[in-house]
Amino acid sequence: MSKRYIDCDPAARYPRGVGIYYECQKCQAILDSMSRENLSCTCFNIVIDVDAGRLGIQDDSLVRVVRYEEDL
């Protein structure tokens, strides 16, 4: 499985989809962008509120978006 970081503009929407994860650089947690339950990293820099359909990020500079892909 390959890991590829995705460049994104914090002022725009963060991408989400199958194989896309949010990685907190502060606590090293990795959260699935397509989670079906409310999630947060341990330091609460990233919070996914499924019920409200929101992604909350306190410090964009500490978040990386990563895509995991099957190797061919």
Wavefront OBJ file of the C-alpha trace (Angstrom):
o trace
v 0.000 0.000 0.000
v 1.357 3.420 -0.955
v 1.044 6.591 1.098
v 0.776 9.884 -0.793
v 0.295 13.312 0.770
v -2.246 15.612 -0.876
v -1.677 19.363 -1.074
v -4.771 21.308 -0.100
v -5.718 24.882 0.634
v -7.028 25.250 4.219
v -9.238 28.131 3.045
v -11.019 25.683 0.737
v -12.711 22.462 1.756
v -10.580 19.547 2.831
v -10.915 16.584 0.482
v -12.698 13.460 1.620
v -13.235 10.078 0.079
v -12.316 6.434 0.205
v -8.651 6.038 1.150
v -8.275 9.681 2.287
v -7.217 10.334 5.889
v -6.396 13.351 8.061
v -3.123 13.119 9.926
v -2.532 15.272 13.025
v 1.107 16.289 13.271
v 0.682 17.227 16.946
v -0.541 13.875 18.380
v 0.179 11.633 15.342
v -3.446 10.414 15.093
v -4.828 9.392 11.699
v -8.574 9.829 11.096
v -10.607 8.366 8.236
v -12.238 11.146 6.210
v -15.221 8.857 5.524
v -15.883 7.914 9.144
v -19.472 6.974 9.980
v -19.030 7.980 13.621
v -17.881 11.124 15.401
v -14.095 11.158 15.802
v -11.355 13.372 17.128
v -7.629 13.068 17.495
v -6.323 12.810 21.055
v -5.311 16.480 21.194
v -8.632 17.612 19.625
v -6.896 19.488 16.810
v -9.069 17.512 14.347
v -12.728 16.812 15.087
v -15.096 15.034 12.704
v -18.752 15.662 13.598
v -20.700 13.206 11.450
v -24.082 14.258 12.852
v -23.567 17.873 11.742
v -21.514 16.979 8.653
v -18.564 19.082 9.802
v -14.807 18.834 9.980
v -13.291 21.059 12.653
v -9.593 21.860 12.667
v -7.985 24.139 15.247
v -4.554 24.530 13.612
v -4.370 23.848 9.859
v -0.576 23.937 9.944
v -0.618 20.729 12.017
v -2.799 18.720 9.620
v -1.746 16.702 6.590
v -4.090 14.979 4.173
v -2.919 11.561 3.063
v -4.205 9.047 0.527
v -3.482 5.353 0.829
v -3.545 3.474 -2.473
v -3.110 -0.149 -3.420
v 0.215 -0.860 -5.111
v -0.149 -2.280 -8.581
l 1 2 3 4 5 6 7 8 9 10 11 12 13 14 15 16 17 18 19 20 21 22 23 24 25 26 27 28 29 30 31 32 33 34 35 36 37 38 39 40 41 42 43 44 45 46 47 48 49 50 51 52 53 54 55 56 57 58 59 60 61 62 63 64 65 66 67 68 69 70 71 72
